[in-house]
Amino acid sequence: MGCGRVGATLARSLSDGGYDVAVIDMDATSFRRLGSSFEGKTVTGMGFDRGVLVAAGIRQAYAFAAVSSGDNSNILAARVARETFGVEHVAARIYDPRRAAVYQRLGIPTVATVRWTADQIIHRLLPQGSVPAFTDPSGKVVLAEVPVSSGWVGKPIPEVERLAETRVAFLTRLGDGLVPTPSTVLQDGDFVHVAALAADLTRLERTFAAMPPTE
């Protein structure tokens, strides 16, 4: 939802990556930002209107991003997508950082700024794709946020580390950083940041995207 600079950048990036994309905006002229090469669907209307969402294909959607120019519209649309249509992967753009913690408690990841927003929202929506925040000078070791499936929720961090064969450096919980202790349990909505070899990231992505290994 939203075909401003962020929405258009996000839609083109996903479309270029081979994903089927539908874009919703109240102003039909905004779709010009998508360019002539965009092969996705465009729907004119309010992105939190259920009829508009259905017309855009929300019932078949794997993910939904709310990136219009209004915080309230974005969070409302994201909640409708998740709570009414059961879309598991949602993300919303936010302009007022003071509201971020509130939205995080609702289970809606929030991000800000244009290029960074598009990159981060893609990361929140797609099933795999770690985001390295730090790489050592040799390029061998990274600190990266890795998407974790819901099957890992409820497991103590030491067990997560053992099953995934990695080191959890810290968590982001409700917008705040958290250094885990042996008693820390992974909660729904946590973002997991691992310290790992760059060459091991693909394996970690696949491991965390699946159910935890059985012993």
C-alpha positions in Angstrom: 0.0 0.0 0.0 1.4 3.4 -1.1 3.1 4.2 -4.4 5.4 7.1 -3.3 9.1 6.9 -3.5 9.4 4.0 -1.0 6.4 2.1 -2.4 7.6 2.4 -6.0 11.2 1.4 -5.0 9.9 -1.6 -3.0 7.5 -2.7 -5.7 10.1 -2.5 -8.5 12.7 -4.3 -6.4 10.3 -7.2 -5.6 9.1 -7.4 -9.2 12.6 -7.4 -10.6 13.3 -10.2 -8.2 10.6 -12.4 -9.8 7.9 -11.9 -7.2 4.2 -11.1 -8.1 3.4 -7.7 -6.8 0.2 -5.7 -6.4 0.4 -1.9 -5.6 -2.5 0.0 -4.0 -2.7 3.8 -4.0 -5.5 6.4 -3.8 -4.0 8.4 -6.6 -3.8 6.5 -9.9 -1.2 9.0 -11.2 1.2 7.7 -8.5 1.6 4.5 -10.5 3.7 6.3 -13.0 6.6 6.0 -10.5 6.6 2.3 -11.2 7.9 2.8 -14.8 6.9 1.1 -18.0 8.7 -2.1 -17.2 6.7 -2.9 -14.0 4.7 -6.1 -14.7 2.7 -6.1 -11.4 -0.9 -5.2 -10.6 -2.1 -1.7 -9.7 -5.3 -1.0 -7.7 -6.7 2.5 -7.0 -8.3 2.9 -3.6 -7.7 3.0 0.2 -5.2 0.4 1.3 -7.1 -0.5 4.5 -10.4 -0.9 2.7 -11.2 -4.7 2.7 -12.7 -4.6 -0.8 -9.7 -2.9 -2.2 -7.4 -5.3 -0.5 -9.3 -8.3 -1.9 -9.2 -6.7 -5.4 -5.4 -6.5 -5.0 -5.2 -10.2 -4.1 -4.8 -10.1 -0.3 -6.4 -13.5 0.1 -3.4 -15.1 -1.8 -0.7 -12.7 -0.4 2.4 -14.0 1.2 3.3 -10.6 2.6 1.9 -7.0 2.9 3.8 -3.7 3.2 2.1 -0.5 4.3 4.3 2.4 3.1 1.9 5.3 2.5 2.5 8.8 3.8 0.4 8.4 7.0 1.3 6.5 10.1 -2.3 5.8 11.1 -3.2 4.5 7.6 -0.1 2.3 7.5 -0.7 0.7 10.9 -4.4 0.3 10.3 -3.8 -1.4 6.9 -1.1 -3.6 8.3 -3.4 -4.7 11.1 -6.3 -5.5 8.7 -3.9 -7.5 6.5 -2.7 -9.5 9.5 -5.8 -9.8 11.7 -8.6 -10.0 9.1 -6.8 -11.8 6.2 -4.2 -13.7 8.2 -1.1 -12.4 6.3 1.8 -13.5 8.5 4.5 -11.2 7.0 3.6 -7.6 7.4 5.6 -4.4 7.8 4.7 -0.7 8.1 6.5 2.6 7.5 6.4 5.0 10.4 7.3 8.7 10.5 6.9 9.3 14.2 9.5 7.1 16.0 7.8 7.7 19.3 5.0 5.4 18.1 7.4 2.6 17.1 7.3 0.7 20.4 3.5 0.8 20.4 3.4 -0.7 17.0 6.0 -3.3 17.8 3.8 -4.5 20.7 1.0 -5.0 18.1 3.4 -7.3 16.3 3.9 -4.9 13.3 7.6 -4.3 12.5 8.2 -0.6 11.6 11.0 1.0 9.6 11.8 4.5 8.2 13.6 6.4 5.4 13.5 5.7 1.7 16.2 3.3 0.4 16.8 1.8 3.8 13.0 1.3 4.2 12.7 -0.5 0.9 15.7 -2.8 1.8 14.5 -3.5 5.3 10.9 -4.1 4.3 12.0 -6.6 1.7 13.9 -8.3 4.5 10.8 -8.4 6.7 8.6 -9.8 4.0 10.7 -12.5 2.2 11.2 -15.9 3.7 15.0 -15.7 3.6 17.6 -13.0 3.4 19.8 -11.9 6.3 20.8 -8.3 6.7 24.5 -7.9 7.7 24.9 -5.0 10.0 28.7 -5.4 10.4 31.4 -7.2 8.5 35.0 -7.6 9.8 37.8 -6.3 7.7 38.6 -9.7 6.4 35.0 -10.2 5.2 34.8 -13.5 6.9 32.7 -12.6 10.0 29.4 -10.8 10.1 26.9 -9.6 12.5 23.5 -10.1 10.8 19.8 -10.1 11.5 18.3 -13.4 10.4 14.6 -14.1 9.9 13.3 -16.8 12.3 10.2 -18.9 11.8 7.5 -19.0 14.5 8.5 -22.6 15.3 11.5 -21.3 17.3 9.3 -19.1 19.6 9.4 -20.3 23.2 12.9 -21.9 23.0 15.6 -20.6 25.4 18.4 -18.9 23.5 21.1 -21.5 24.5 18.9 -24.1 22.9 18.4 -21.9 19.8 22.2 -21.6 19.6 22.8 -25.3 20.0 20.2 -26.4 17.4 21.2 -23.8 14.9 24.9 -24.1 15.6 25.4 -20.4 15.9 25.9 -17.5 18.4 23.1 -15.1 19.1 24.7 -11.8 19.7 21.6 -9.9 20.6 17.8 -9.6 20.1 15.6 -6.7 19.2 12.4 -6.9 21.3 9.7 -4.3 21.1 12.1 -1.9 19.5 14.8 -2.2 22.2 18.1 -4.1 22.0 18.5 -7.1 24.4 21.7 -9.1 25.2 20.3 -12.6 26.0 21.2 -14.4 29.1 21.0 -18.2 29.6 17.4 -17.8 30.8 16.2 -15.6 27.9 13.4 -17.2 25.9 12.7 -16.3 22.2 9.4 -14.4 22.0 7.1 -13.8 19.1 8.2 -10.6 17.3 11.8 -10.9 18.4 14.4 -10.1 15.8 17.5 -12.3 16.1 21.0 -11.0 15.4 23.7 -13.6 15.0 27.5 -13.4 14.9 28.6 -15.9 12.2 30.9 -16.7 9.4 29.7 -15.0 6.2 30.0 -18.3 4.4 27.5 -19.8 6.9 24.7 -17.3 6.5 22.9 -19.2 3.8 22.8 -22.3 6.0 21.6 -20.2 9.0 18.8 -18.6 6.9 17.6 -22.1 5.8 17.8 -23.4 9.3 15.9 -20.6 10.9 13.3 -20.5 8.1 12.3 -24.1 8.9 11.1 -25.7 12.1 13.8 -26.4 14.7 15.6 -29.7 14.1 14.3 -32.6 16.1 16.7 -34.5 18.3 
